[in-house]
């Protein structure tokens, strides 16, 4: 139901921990923000460079 609503609203990206991250259905790509590997579509949507998202947390000063 959430995916159908996202598609109807014209969304290209659905951020959810449910579903297979990276899978596209009907033009909507599901992205898990908690996945071990950063998602290029999520980084692009947030305006974060791909290299920045791949940095270890320790390198970010945390």
Buried (B, 14 or more C-beta within 10 A) or exposed (E): EEBEEBBEEEBEBBBBEEBEBBEEBEEBBBBBEEEEEBBEBBBEBEEEEEEEBEEEEEEEEE
